Amino acid sequence: MNLIILLAVVVAAGAVLSIQAAINGRLGESVGVLRSSLLTFAVGAVVTGLLILFFEPAHAVSLLDVPKWQLSGALFGVIYMIVMVGAVPRVGTAVATVAVILGQLGMGMLIDNFGWLGNPAIELSGSRIVAMVCLALALVFMYRSSTRAQA
């Protein structure tokens, strides 16, 4: 797949996550954070199961054969979902999303720099640090403007 197309798809996936956060935030207010999260994971499990059944090619290794630490990624998805469902109604979709992206960028830079979790090492550069600072400033400005709008 062309790199530009791949990046466009990733950006679109990010847009979908913001839509999901906004919808789940409202649902969480109505039925509770955990029930909203349960619905998301139940629907996700059914849809993913169907995709595996019809489209996933066979692999030499099963989920039972991989190193057990690799299965921990599922737990992080649960934490993300519960935090977002609880945060969006309080701080808004944009602020919650930028905060998540700031956390993702920071951890992503650490993973890249040290080559953690079996990923190739990509050295931390000045431009990466500037990007992190810019995103942190964006979060501050967005949070301040949303608290003023609510006042």
C-alpha positions in Angstrom: 0.0 0.0 0.0 1.3 3.4 -0.9 2.6 5.3 2.2 0.5 8.3 1.6 -2.7 6.2 1.3 -1.7 4.3 4.5 -1.2 7.6 6.4 -4.6 8.9 5.1 -6.2 5.7 6.4 -4.5 6.1 9.8 -5.7 9.7 10.0 -9.3 8.5 9.1 -9.0 5.9 11.9 -8.1 8.7 14.3 -11.2 10.7 13.1 -13.3 7.6 13.8 -11.9 7.3 17.3 -13.0 10.8 18.0 -16.5 10.1 16.8 -16.5 6.9 18.9 -15.4 8.9 22.0 -18.1 11.4 21.5 -20.8 8.8 21.1 -19.6 6.6 23.9 -19.3 9.6 26.2 -23.0 10.3 25.7 -23.9 6.6 26.1 -21.7 6.4 29.2 -23.6 9.3 30.8 -26.9 7.5 30.1 -26.1 3.9 31.0 -22.8 4.1 32.8 -19.1 4.1 31.8 -18.7 0.3 32.2 -21.9 -0.7 30.4 -20.9 1.6 27.5 -17.4 0.1 27.4 -18.9 -3.4 27.5 -21.1 -2.7 24.5 -18.2 -1.4 22.5 -16.1 -4.5 23.3 -19.0 -6.9 22.7 -19.8 -5.4 19.3 -16.1 -5.2 18.5 -15.6 -8.9 19.4 -18.5 -10.0 17.2 -17.4 -8.0 14.2 -13.8 -9.0 14.6 -14.8 -12.6 15.0 -16.7 -12.4 11.7 -13.8 -10.7 10.0 -11.5 -13.4 11.2 -13.8 -16.2 10.1 -14.3 -14.8 6.6 -11.1 -12.9 5.8 -8.1 -13.7 8.1 -5.5 -15.9 6.4 -4.1 -18.8 8.4 -1.1 -18.1 10.6 1.6 -20.4 11.8 1.3 -19.1 15.3 -1.9 -18.9 17.4 -2.8 -16.6 20.2 -1.9 -19.4 22.6 1.6 -19.6 21.2 2.8 -16.0 21.3 4.8 -14.6 24.3 2.2 -13.8 27.0 3.3 -10.2 27.3 2.0 -9.6 23.8 -1.6 -10.3 25.0 -1.4 -7.4 27.4 -2.3 -5.0 24.6 -6.0 -6.0 25.1 -5.9 -4.7 28.6 -4.7 -1.3 27.5 -7.6 -1.0 25.1 -10.0 -1.5 28.1 -8.2 1.2 30.1 -8.4 3.6 27.1 -12.1 3.0 26.6 -13.1 3.4 30.2 -11.0 6.6 30.6 -12.3 8.2 27.4 -16.0 7.3 28.2 -15.6 9.0 31.5 -13.5 12.0 30.3 -15.3 13.1 27.2 -18.5 14.4 29.0 -16.3 16.4 31.4 -13.7 17.9 29.2 -15.1 17.5 25.7 -14.1 15.3 22.7 -11.4 17.6 21.4 -9.5 18.1 24.7 -9.8 14.4 25.6 -8.6 13.4 22.1 -5.6 15.8 22.2 -4.7 14.5 25.6 -4.7 11.0 24.4 -2.6 11.9 21.4 -0.1 13.7 23.6 0.2 10.5 25.7 0.5 8.4 22.6 3.1 10.6 21.1 5.2 10.7 24.3 5.1 6.9 24.8 5.6 6.4 21.1 8.7 8.5 21.2 10.1 6.5 24.1 9.3 3.2 22.4 11.0 4.4 19.2 14.0 5.9 21.0 14.8 2.8 23.1 13.4 0.2 20.7 11.1 -1.2 23.3 8.7 -4.1 22.7 10.7 -5.4 19.8 10.4 -2.3 17.7 13.2 -0.8 15.7 15.0 2.0 17.5 14.5 5.5 16.0 16.6 8.2 17.7 14.9 11.0 19.5 15.5 14.2 17.6 15.0 17.9 18.2 12.1 18.1 15.8 10.3 15.3 17.6 10.8 17.1 20.9 9.5 20.4 19.3 6.4 18.4 18.0 5.8 17.2 21.6 6.0 20.7 23.0 3.7 22.0 20.3 1.1 19.3 21.0 1.4 20.0 24.8 0.8 23.7 24.1 -2.2 22.8 21.9 -3.7 20.8 24.8 -3.2 23.8 27.2 -4.8 26.2 24.7 -7.7 23.9 23.9 -8.4 23.1 27.6 -8.3 26.8 28.5 -10.7 27.8 25.7 -13.1 25.0 26.6 -13.2 26.0 30.3 -13.8 29.6 29.3 -16.6 28.6 27.0 -18.3 26.5 29.8 -18.0 29.5 32.3 
